[in-house]
Amino acid sequence: MATDVMTAEEFGTIETNIPARLDRLPWSQWHWRILVGLGTVWILDGLEVTIVGSIAGAI
């Protein structure tokens, strides 16, 4: 059973302007919401690691 495998040369290069279009988008409330949410999770994760690390020695 033969399989057709395409090489990188056969695929070619696709050039788009999507990154440039995304860079032109304004900073919105959605971005701030994501930033605050991820920051909160990051702080709580660090707190959890600190608490577990200090309690692990006593267990």
PDB file of N, CA, C and O in Angstrom, chain B, residues numbered from 101:
ATOM      1  N   MET B 101       0.838  -1.175   0.000  1.00  0.00           N
ATOM      2  CA  MET B 101       0.000   0.000   0.000  1.00  0.00           C
ATOM      3  C   MET B 101       0.886   1.242   0.000  1.00  0.00           C
ATOM      4  O   MET B 101       1.644   1.454   0.946  1.00  0.00           O
ATOM      5  N   ALA B 102       0.807   2.032  -1.001  1.00  0.00           N
ATOM      6  CA  ALA B 102       1.653   3.214  -1.126  1.00  0.00           C
ATOM      7  C   ALA B 102       0.987   4.405  -0.440  1.00  0.00           C
ATOM      8  O   ALA B 102      -0.224   4.606  -0.531  1.00  0.00           O
ATOM      9  N   THR B 103       1.812   5.179   0.243  1.00  0.00           N
ATOM     10  CA  THR B 103       1.304   6.399   0.878  1.00  0.00           C
ATOM     11  C   THR B 103       1.953   7.598   0.210  1.00  0.00           C
ATOM     12  O   THR B 103       3.138   7.571  -0.122  1.00  0.00           O
ATOM     13  N   ASP B 104       1.186   8.626   0.021  1.00  0.00           N
ATOM     14  CA  ASP B 104       1.706   9.850  -0.581  1.00  0.00           C
ATOM     15  C   ASP B 104       2.135  10.796   0.534  1.00  0.00           C
ATOM     16  O   ASP B 104       1.309  11.288   1.303  1.00  0.00           O
ATOM     17  N   VAL B 105       3.425  11.040   0.607  1.00  0.00           N
ATOM     18  CA  VAL B 105       3.965  11.951   1.611  1.00  0.00           C
ATOM     19  C   VAL B 105       4.489  13.176   0.885  1.00  0.00           C
ATOM     20  O   VAL B 105       5.326  13.073  -0.012  1.00  0.00           O
ATOM     21  N   MET B 106       3.988  14.337   1.282  1.00  0.00           N
ATOM     22  CA  MET B 106       4.428  15.581   0.641  1.00  0.00           C
ATOM     23  C   MET B 106       5.624  16.145   1.396  1.00  0.00           C
ATOM     24  O   MET B 106       5.646  16.155   2.627  1.00  0.00           O
ATOM     25  N   THR B 107       6.597  16.606   0.662  1.00  0.00           N
ATOM     26  CA  THR B 107       7.762  17.225   1.271  1.00  0.00           C
ATOM     27  C   THR B 107       7.507  18.716   1.460  1.00  0.00           C
ATOM     28  O   THR B 107       6.506  19.256   0.990  1.00  0.00           O
ATOM     29  N   ALA B 108       8.424  19.361   2.152  1.00  0.00           N
ATOM     30  CA  ALA B 108       8.278  20.796   2.416  1.00  0.00           C
ATOM     31  C   ALA B 108       8.293  21.609   1.129  1.00  0.00           C
ATOM     32  O   ALA B 108       7.615  22.632   1.033  1.00  0.00           O
ATOM     33  N   GLU B 109       9.058  21.163   0.147  1.00  0.00           N
ATOM     34  CA  GLU B 109       9.120  21.889  -1.117  1.00  0.00           C
ATOM     35  C   GLU B 109       7.787  21.829  -1.861  1.00  0.00           C
ATOM     36  O   GLU B 109       7.419  22.779  -2.551  1.00  0.00           O
ATOM     37  N   GLU B 110       7.080  20.741  -1.726  1.00  0.00           N
ATOM     38  CA  GLU B 110       5.800  20.603  -2.408  1.00  0.00           C
ATOM     39  C   GLU B 110       4.702  21.442  -1.759  1.00  0.00           C
ATOM     40  O   GLU B 110       3.769  21.873  -2.436  1.00  0.00           O
ATOM     41  N   PHE B 111       4.809  21.674  -0.461  1.00  0.00           N
ATOM     42  CA  PHE B 111       3.816  22.493   0.226  1.00  0.00           C
ATOM     43  C   PHE B 111       3.921  23.954  -0.177  1.00  0.00           C
ATOM     44  O   PHE B 111       2.902  24.616  -0.378  1.00  0.00           O
ATOM     45  N   GLY B 112       5.122  24.458  -0.296  1.00  0.00           N
ATOM     46  CA  GLY B 112       5.311  25.862  -0.636  1.00  0.00           C
ATOM     47  C   GLY B 112       5.141  26.748   0.590  1.00  0.00           C
ATOM     48  O   GLY B 112       4.860  26.266   1.687  1.00  0.00           O
ATOM     49  N   THR B 113       5.311  28.022   0.390  1.00  0.00           N
ATOM     50  CA  THR B 113       5.187  28.988   1.474  1.00  0.00           C
ATOM     51  C   THR B 113       3.938  29.817   1.268  1.00  0.00           C
ATOM     52  O   THR B 113       3.665  30.299   0.168  1.00  0.00           O
ATOM     53  N   ILE B 114       3.189  29.974   2.338  1.00  0.00           N
ATOM     54  CA  ILE B 114       1.988  30.802   2.296  1.00  0.00           C
ATOM     55  C   ILE B 114       2.289  32.087   3.060  1.00  0.00           C
ATOM     56  O   ILE B 114       2.614  32.049   4.247  1.00  0.00           O
ATOM     57  N   GLU B 115       2.183  33.198   2.389  1.00  0.00           N
ATOM     58  CA  GLU B 115       2.428  34.484   3.035  1.00  0.00           C
ATOM     59  C   GLU B 115       1.096  35.187   3.258  1.00  0.00           C
ATOM     60  O   GLU B 115       0.280  35.309   2.344  1.00  0.00           O
ATOM     61  N   THR B 116       0.890  35.649   4.491  1.00  0.00           N
ATOM     62  CA  THR B 116      -0.346  36.355   4.830  1.00  0.00           C
ATOM     63  C   THR B 116      -0.008  37.661   5.529  1.00  0.00           C
ATOM     64  O   THR B 116       1.131  37.886   5.940  1.00  0.00           O
ATOM     65  N   ASN B 117      -1.001  38.508   5.656  1.00  0.00           N
ATOM     66  CA  ASN B 117      -0.822  39.749   6.407  1.00  0.00           C
ATOM     67  C   ASN B 117      -1.590  39.696   7.730  1.00  0.00           C
ATOM     68  O   ASN B 117      -1.878  40.736   8.324  1.00  0.00           O
ATOM     69  N   ILE B 118      -1.919  38.492   8.189  1.00  0.00           N
ATOM     70  CA  ILE B 118      -2.690  38.343   9.425  1.00  0.00           C
ATOM     71  C   ILE B 118      -1.941  38.902  10.633  1.00  0.00           C
ATOM     72  O   ILE B 118      -2.560  39.626  11.413  1.00  0.00           O
ATOM     73  N   PRO B 119      -0.644  38.615  10.846  1.00  0.00           N
ATOM     74  CA  PRO B 119       0.035  39.201  12.011  1.00  0.00           C
ATOM     75  C   PRO B 119       0.013  40.731  12.006  1.00  0.00           C
ATOM     76  O   PRO B 119      -0.162  41.348  13.057  1.00  0.00           O
ATOM     77  N   ALA B 120       0.185  41.337  10.855  1.00  0.00           N
ATOM     78  CA  ALA B 120       0.156  42.801  10.780  1.00  0.00           C
ATOM     79  C   ALA B 120      -1.236  43.330  11.100  1.00  0.00           C
ATOM     80  O   ALA B 120      -1.368  44.359  11.763  1.00  0.00           O
ATOM     81  N   ARG B 121      -2.259  42.650  10.644  1.00  0.00           N
ATOM     82  CA  ARG B 121      -3.633  43.077  10.936  1.00  0.00           C
ATOM     83  C   ARG B 121      -3.934  42.941  12.422  1.00  0.00           C
ATOM     84  O   ARG B 121      -4.601  43.800  12.998  1.00  0.00           O
ATOM     85  N   LEU B 122      -3.445  41.864  13.055  1.00  0.00           N
ATOM     86  CA  LEU B 122      -3.669  41.689  14.490  1.00  0.00           C
ATOM     87  C   LEU B 122      -2.940  42.755  15.299  1.00  0.00           C
ATOM     88  O   LEU B 122      -3.455  43.216  16.318  1.00  0.00           O
ATOM     89  N   ASP B 123      -1.745  43.151  14.857  1.00  0.00           N
ATOM     90  CA  ASP B 123      -0.991  44.188  15.561  1.00  0.00           C
ATOM     91  C   ASP B 123      -1.690  45.538  15.513  1.00  0.00           C
ATOM     92  O   ASP B 123      -1.487  46.363  16.403  1.00  0.00           O
ATOM     93  N   ARG B 124      -2.505  45.782  14.497  1.00  0.00           N
ATOM     94  CA  ARG B 124      -3.200  47.060  14.373  1.00  0.00           C
ATOM     95  C   ARG B 124      -4.474  47.143  15.206  1.00  0.00           C
ATOM     96  O   ARG B 124      -5.057  48.220  15.329  1.00  0.00           O
ATOM     97  N   LEU B 125      -4.914  46.025  15.779  1.00  0.00           N
ATOM     98  CA  LEU B 125      -6.138  46.052  16.580  1.00  0.00           C
ATOM     99  C   LEU B 125      -5.915  46.850  17.864  1.00  0.00           C
ATOM    100  O   LEU B 125      -4.848  46.742  18.468  1.00  0.00           O
ATOM    101  N   PRO B 126      -6.888  47.645  18.294  1.00  0.00           N
ATOM    102  CA  PRO B 126      -6.732  48.409  19.527  1.00  0.00           C
ATOM    103  C   PRO B 126      -6.858  47.512  20.762  1.00  0.00           C
ATOM    104  O   PRO B 126      -7.474  46.447  20.719  1.00  0.00           O
ATOM    105  N   TRP B 127      -6.258  47.973  21.859  1.00  0.00           N
ATOM    106  CA  TRP B 127      -6.333  47.291  23.147  1.00  0.00           C
ATOM    107  C   TRP B 127      -7.738  47.517  23.690  1.00  0.00           C
ATOM    108  O   TRP B 127      -8.169  48.663  23.812  1.00  0.00           O
ATOM    109  N   SER B 128      -8.457  46.457  24.016  1.00  0.00           N
ATOM    110  CA  SER B 128      -9.860  46.600  24.404  1.00  0.00           C
ATOM    111  C   SER B 128     -10.096  46.071  25.817  1.00  0.00           C
ATOM    112  O   SER B 128      -9.183  45.582  26.483  1.00  0.00           O
ATOM    113  N   GLN B 129     -11.347  46.183  26.250  1.00  0.00           N
ATOM    114  CA  GLN B 129     -11.716  45.699  27.575  1.00  0.00           C
ATOM    115  C   GLN B 129     -11.491  44.192  27.667  1.00  0.00           C
ATOM    116  O   GLN B 129     -11.150  43.692  28.738  1.00  0.00           O
ATOM    117  N   TRP B 130     -11.670  43.471  26.587  1.00  0.00           N
ATOM    118  CA  TRP B 130     -11.448  42.029  26.584  1.00  0.00           C
ATOM    119  C   TRP B 130      -9.998  41.708  26.947  1.00  0.00           C
ATOM    120  O   TRP B 130      -9.739  40.771  27.703  1.00  0.00           O
ATOM    121  N   HIS B 131      -9.061  42.477  26.414  1.00  0.00           N
ATOM    122  CA  HIS B 131      -7.646  42.254  26.708  1.00  0.00           C
ATOM    123  C   HIS B 131      -7.368  42.474  28.191  1.00  0.00           C
ATOM    124  O   HIS B 131      -6.644  41.698  28.814  1.00  0.00           O
ATOM    125  N   TRP B 132      -7.945  43.535  28.754  1.00  0.00           N
ATOM    126  CA  TRP B 132      -7.746  43.810  30.182  1.00  0.00           C
ATOM    127  C   TRP B 132      -8.341  42.692  31.036  1.00  0.00           C
ATOM    128  O   TRP B 132      -7.748  42.297  32.040  1.00  0.00           O
ATOM    129  N   ARG B 133      -9.498  42.185  30.647  1.00  0.00           N
ATOM    130  CA  ARG B 133     -10.143  41.105  31.400  1.00  0.00           C
ATOM    131  C   ARG B 133      -9.261  39.861  31.394  1.00  0.00           C
ATOM    132  O   ARG B 133      -9.079  39.224  32.432  1.00  0.00           O
ATOM    133  N   ILE B 134      -8.722  39.518  30.244  1.00  0.00           N
ATOM    134  CA  ILE B 134      -7.832  38.356  30.155  1.00  0.00           C
ATOM    135  C   ILE B 134      -6.568  38.587  30.980  1.00  0.00           C
ATOM    136  O   ILE B 134      -6.110  37.682  31.679  1.00  0.00           O
ATOM    137  N   LEU B 135      -6.004  39.787  30.904  1.00  0.00           N
ATOM    138  CA  LEU B 135      -4.790  40.109  31.646  1.00  0.00           C
ATOM    139  C   LEU B 135      -5.007  39.998  33.151  1.00  0.00           C
ATOM    140  O   LEU B 135      -4.185  39.412  33.855  1.00  0.00           O
ATOM    141  N   VAL B 136      -6.103  40.554  33.645  1.00  0.00           N
ATOM    142  CA  VAL B 136      -6.402  40.491  35.079  1.00  0.00           C
ATOM    143  C   VAL B 136      -6.691  39.051  35.499  1.00  0.00           C
ATOM    144  O   VAL B 136      -6.241  38.615  36.559  1.00  0.00           O
ATOM    145  N   GLY B 137      -7.434  38.315  34.681  1.00  0.00           N
ATOM    146  CA  GLY B 137      -7.734  36.922  35.012  1.00  0.00           C
ATOM    147  C   GLY B 137      -6.488  36.059  35.079  1.00  0.00           C
ATOM    148  O   GLY B 137      -6.320  35.286  36.022  1.00  0.00           O
ATOM    149  N   LEU B 138      -5.619  36.181  34.096  1.00  0.00           N
ATOM    150  CA  LEU B 138      -4.389  35.391  34.101  1.00  0.00           C
ATOM    151  C   LEU B 138      -3.452  35.813  35.226  1.00  0.00           C
ATOM    152  O   LEU B 138      -2.782  34.971  35.824  1.00  0.00           O
ATOM    153  N   GLY B 139      -3.401  37.111  35.518  1.00  0.00           N
ATOM    154  CA  GLY B 139      -2.582  37.588  36.629  1.00  0.00           C
ATOM    155  C   GLY B 139      -3.062  37.046  37.959  1.00  0.00           C
ATOM    156  O   GLY B 139      -2.258  36.659  38.807  1.00  0.00           O
ATOM    157  N   THR B 140      -4.379  37.018  38.143  1.00  0.00           N
ATOM    158  CA  THR B 140      -4.948  36.480  39.381  1.00  0.00           C
ATOM    159  C   THR B 140      -4.628  34.999  39.531  1.00  0.00           C
ATOM    160  O   THR B 140      -4.250  34.551  40.614  1.00  0.00           O
ATOM    161  N   VAL B 141      -4.775  34.253  38.471  1.00  0.00           N
ATOM    162  CA  VAL B 141      -4.466  32.822  38.512  1.00  0.00           C
ATOM    163  C   VAL B 141      -2.986  32.605  38.782  1.00  0.00           C
ATOM    164  O   VAL B 141      -2.620  31.685  39.514  1.00  0.00           O
ATOM    165  N   TRP B 142      -2.140  33.429  38.208  1.00  0.00           N
ATOM    166  CA  TRP B 142      -0.696  33.308  38.417  1.00  0.00           C
ATOM    167  C   TRP B 142      -0.347  33.541  39.882  1.00  0.00           C
ATOM    168  O   TRP B 142       0.458  32.804  40.451  1.00  0.00           O
ATOM    169  N   ILE B 143      -0.947  34.562  40.500  1.00  0.00           N
ATOM    170  CA  ILE B 143      -0.692  34.857  41.913  1.00  0.00           C
ATOM    171  C   ILE B 143      -1.205  33.723  42.796  1.00  0.00           C
ATOM    172  O   ILE B 143      -0.504  33.292  43.712  1.00  0.00           O
ATOM    173  N   LEU B 144      -2.411  33.237  42.534  1.00  0.00           N
ATOM    174  CA  LEU B 144      -2.965  32.151  43.343  1.00  0.00           C
ATOM    175  C   LEU B 144      -2.164  30.866  43.184  1.00  0.00           C
ATOM    176  O   LEU B 144      -2.021  30.113  44.147  1.00  0.00           O
ATOM    177  N   ASP B 145      -1.646  30.601  42.007  1.00  0.00           N
ATOM    178  CA  ASP B 145      -0.817  29.423  41.795  1.00  0.00           C
ATOM    179  C   ASP B 145       0.472  29.530  42.598  1.00  0.00           C
ATOM    180  O   ASP B 145       0.908  28.554  43.208  1.00  0.00           O
ATOM    181  N   GLY B 146       1.079  30.704  42.600  1.00  0.00           N
ATOM    182  CA  GLY B 146       2.283  30.904  43.400  1.00  0.00           C
ATOM    183  C   GLY B 146       2.012  30.757  44.884  1.00  0.00           C
ATOM    184  O   GLY B 146       2.829  30.200  45.617  1.00  0.00           O
ATOM    185  N   LEU B 147       0.864  31.255  45.329  1.00  0.00           N
ATOM    186  CA  LEU B 147       0.486  31.120  46.735  1.00  0.00           C
ATOM    187  C   LEU B 147       0.288  29.654  47.093  1.00  0.00           C
ATOM    188  O   LEU B 147       0.723  29.213  48.157  1.00  0.00           O
ATOM    189  N   GLU B 148      -0.354  28.907  46.227  1.00  0.00           N
ATOM    190  CA  GLU B 148      -0.579  27.484  46.476  1.00  0.00           C
ATOM    191  C   GLU B 148       0.747  26.725  46.572  1.00  0.00           C
ATOM    192  O   GLU B 148       0.917  25.886  47.457  1.00  0.00           O
ATOM    193  N   VAL B 149       1.666  27.009  45.686  1.00  0.00           N
ATOM    194  CA  VAL B 149       2.969  26.337  45.714  1.00  0.00           C
ATOM    195  C   VAL B 149       3.705  26.672  47.003  1.00  0.00           C
ATOM    196  O   VAL B 149       4.348  25.803  47.591  1.00  0.00           O
ATOM    197  N   THR B 150       3.619  27.917  47.446  1.00  0.00           N
ATOM    198  CA  THR B 150       4.276  28.325  48.684  1.00  0.00           C
ATOM    199  C   THR B 150       3.671  27.617  49.888  1.00  0.00           C
ATOM    200  O   THR B 150       4.399  27.136  50.757  1.00  0.00           O
ATOM    201  N   ILE B 151       2.349  27.550  49.945  1.00  0.00           N
ATOM    202  CA  ILE B 151       1.685  26.898  51.075  1.00  0.00           C
ATOM    203  C   ILE B 151       1.991  25.405  51.095  1.00  0.00           C
ATOM    204  O   ILE B 151       2.326  24.859  52.147  1.00  0.00           O
ATOM    205  N   VAL B 152       1.883  24.745  49.962  1.00  0.00           N
ATOM    206  CA  VAL B 152       2.159  23.308  49.902  1.00  0.00           C
ATOM    207  C   VAL B 152       3.624  23.036  50.222  1.00  0.00           C
ATOM    208  O   VAL B 152       3.933  22.049  50.890  1.00  0.00           O
ATOM    209  N   GLY B 153       4.521  23.885  49.760  1.00  0.00           N
ATOM    210  CA  GLY B 153       5.941  23.697  50.049  1.00  0.00           C
ATOM    211  C   GLY B 153       6.262  23.823  51.524  1.00  0.00           C
ATOM    212  O   GLY B 153       7.123  23.107  52.034  1.00  0.00           O
ATOM    213  N   SER B 154       5.583  24.721  52.214  1.00  0.00           N
ATOM    214  CA  SER B 154       5.856  24.883  53.643  1.00  0.00           C
ATOM    215  C   SER B 154       5.181  23.795  54.473  1.00  0.00           C
ATOM    216  O   SER B 154       5.681  23.441  55.540  1.00  0.00           O
ATOM    217  N   ILE B 155       4.068  23.265  54.009  1.00  0.00           N
ATOM    218  CA  ILE B 155       3.366  22.215  54.751  1.00  0.00           C
ATOM    219  C   ILE B 155       3.964  20.840  54.463  1.00  0.00           C
ATOM    220  O   ILE B 155       3.880  19.949  55.308  1.00  0.00           O
ATOM    221  N   ALA B 156       4.558  20.652  53.306  1.00  0.00           N
ATOM    222  CA  ALA B 156       5.073  19.340  52.905  1.00  0.00           C
ATOM    223  C   ALA B 156       6.132  18.821  53.874  1.00  0.00           C
ATOM    224  O   ALA B 156       6.238  17.612  54.076  1.00  0.00           O
ATOM    225  N   GLY B 157       6.906  19.703  54.467  1.00  0.00           N
ATOM    226  CA  GLY B 157       7.923  19.264  55.421  1.00  0.00           C
ATOM    227  C   GLY B 157       7.321  18.693  56.691  1.00  0.00           C
ATOM    228  O   GLY B 157       7.925  17.829  57.327  1.00  0.00           O
ATOM    229  N   ALA B 158       6.145  19.161  57.068  1.00  0.00           N
ATOM    230  CA  ALA B 158       5.506  18.693  58.293  1.00  0.00           C
ATOM    231  C   ALA B 158       4.752  17.380  58.089  1.00  0.00           C
ATOM    232  O   ALA B 158       4.435  16.687  59.056  1.00  0.00           O
ATOM    233  N   ILE B 159       4.470  17.047  56.856  1.00  0.00           N
ATOM    234  CA  ILE B 159       3.678  15.824  56.607  1.00  0.00           C
ATOM    235  C   ILE B 159       4.540  14.624  56.625  1.00  0.00           C
ATOM    236  O   ILE B 159       4.051  13.510  56.435  1.00  0.00           O
TER     237      ILE B 159
END
